[in-house]
Amino acid sequence: MLWFGVLDESDQIPAIKWFRKQVNDSLKKIGFELQSQAYDHVLQGEERQETAVTAVGEYIARNPERAGLVDVDQFASYAYSGCVIPGYPEVRPFEPDYWDRFWRTYSHLRKTRMLRDEL
């Protein structure tokens, strides 16, 4: 999962702790939970540039390949890959214009500071 805040003052550490607890509470009901030693990393400085984020996104998307769940270069066909940008359900990963739309949406959300009436 690649998750980052839109606002400069976003603090992702408490956000991911909250998310992991909420998801685990739900998953436990069906006999699953997130791994206890997840690789959590907060992107810093140059890691937040478009090309770096795109590279991290592709690396994550290719996890099913590395796990042998799909053939090489078939990661886009993995049924459990996806993207959620609240308020923008039409933005879909693996579409040819995905990253362009993603960055335009991100820029818009930063510029408007995520005002509710903009969504």
C-alpha positions as CSV (number, residue, x, y, z in Angstrom):
1,M,0.0,0.0,0.0
2,L,1.2,3.5,-0.9
3,W,-0.4,6.1,1.3
4,F,0.6,9.7,1.8
5,G,-1.1,12.8,3.1
6,V,-2.1,15.7,0.9
7,L,-1.5,18.4,3.4
8,D,2.0,19.3,4.6
9,E,0.9,18.9,8.2
10,S,-0.4,15.4,7.7
11,D,1.1,12.9,10.2
12,Q,1.0,9.5,8.6
13,I,2.4,7.6,11.7
14,P,-0.8,7.9,13.8
15,A,-2.9,7.5,10.6
16,I,-1.4,4.2,9.7
17,K,-1.6,2.9,13.3
18,W,-5.3,3.8,13.3
19,F,-5.8,2.2,9.9
20,R,-4.0,-1.0,10.9
21,K,-6.1,-1.4,14.0
22,Q,-9.4,-0.8,12.2
23,V,-8.5,-3.2,9.3
24,N,-7.3,-5.9,11.7
25,D,-10.5,-5.6,13.8
26,S,-12.4,-6.3,10.5
27,L,-10.1,-9.0,9.2
28,K,-10.1,-10.9,12.5
29,K,-13.8,-11.5,12.0
30,I,-13.0,-13.6,8.9
31,G,-9.8,-15.2,10.4
32,F,-7.1,-13.0,9.0
33,E,-5.0,-10.0,10.0
34,L,-2.3,-7.8,8.6
35,Q,1.3,-9.1,9.1
36,S,2.7,-7.8,12.4
37,Q,6.0,-6.6,10.9
38,A,4.9,-4.6,7.9
39,Y,7.4,-2.5,6.1
40,D,6.3,1.0,6.9
41,H,8.3,3.9,5.5
42,V,7.5,7.5,5.4
43,L,8.6,9.1,2.1
44,Q,10.9,12.0,2.7
45,G,12.2,14.9,0.5
46,E,13.1,13.6,-3.0
47,E,11.2,10.3,-2.4
48,R,8.0,12.4,-2.7
49,Q,8.9,13.6,-6.2
50,E,6.7,12.3,-9.0
51,T,9.2,9.9,-10.5
52,A,10.1,8.4,-7.2
53,V,6.5,8.0,-6.1
54,T,5.7,6.4,-9.5
55,A,8.6,4.0,-9.0
56,V,7.4,3.0,-5.5
57,G,3.9,2.6,-6.9
58,E,5.1,0.2,-9.6
59,Y,7.3,-1.7,-7.1
60,I,4.3,-2.2,-4.8
61,A,2.0,-3.2,-7.8
62,R,4.5,-5.8,-8.8
63,N,4.4,-7.6,-5.4
64,P,2.0,-10.3,-6.8
65,E,4.7,-11.0,-9.5
66,R,7.4,-11.5,-6.9
67,A,5.1,-13.7,-4.8
68,G,4.4,-15.9,-7.9
69,L,0.7,-15.0,-7.9
70,V,0.8,-13.7,-11.5
71,D,3.2,-14.1,-14.4
72,V,5.8,-11.5,-15.1
73,D,4.4,-8.2,-16.4
74,Q,0.8,-9.4,-15.6
75,F,0.7,-7.5,-12.2
76,A,-2.2,-5.3,-13.6
77,S,-4.4,-8.4,-13.9
78,Y,-4.1,-9.2,-10.1
79,A,-7.6,-9.0,-8.8
80,Y,-6.7,-7.5,-5.5
81,S,-4.8,-4.4,-6.8
82,G,-6.5,-1.1,-6.7
83,C,-6.5,2.6,-5.9
84,V,-8.7,4.8,-3.7
85,I,-8.6,8.5,-3.9
86,P,-11.6,9.7,-1.9
87,G,-14.0,11.7,-4.0
88,Y,-12.4,10.4,-7.3
89,P,-13.7,6.8,-7.9
90,E,-13.1,7.1,-11.6
91,V,-9.3,7.2,-11.2
92,R,-8.2,3.7,-11.9
93,P,-4.6,2.2,-11.6
94,F,-3.1,0.6,-14.7
95,E,-5.0,2.9,-17.1
96,P,-2.7,4.6,-19.5
97,D,-3.4,8.1,-18.0
98,Y,-3.4,7.0,-14.4
99,W,-0.3,8.8,-13.1
100,D,-1.2,12.0,-15.0
101,R,-4.7,11.9,-13.5
102,F,-3.3,11.0,-10.1
103,W,-0.9,13.9,-10.0
104,R,-3.5,16.4,-11.3
105,T,-5.9,15.2,-8.6
106,Y,-3.3,15.4,-5.9
107,S,-2.3,18.9,-7.0
108,H,-6.0,20.0,-7.0
109,L,-6.5,18.6,-3.5
110,R,-3.3,20.4,-2.2
111,K,-4.3,23.7,-3.8
112,T,-7.9,23.6,-2.4
113,R,-6.6,22.1,0.9
114,M,-9.2,19.3,0.4
115,L,-12.2,21.6,0.9
116,R,-15.4,19.5,1.2
117,D,-17.3,21.5,-1.4
118,E,-14.6,20.7,-4.0
119,L,-15.2,16.9,-3.7
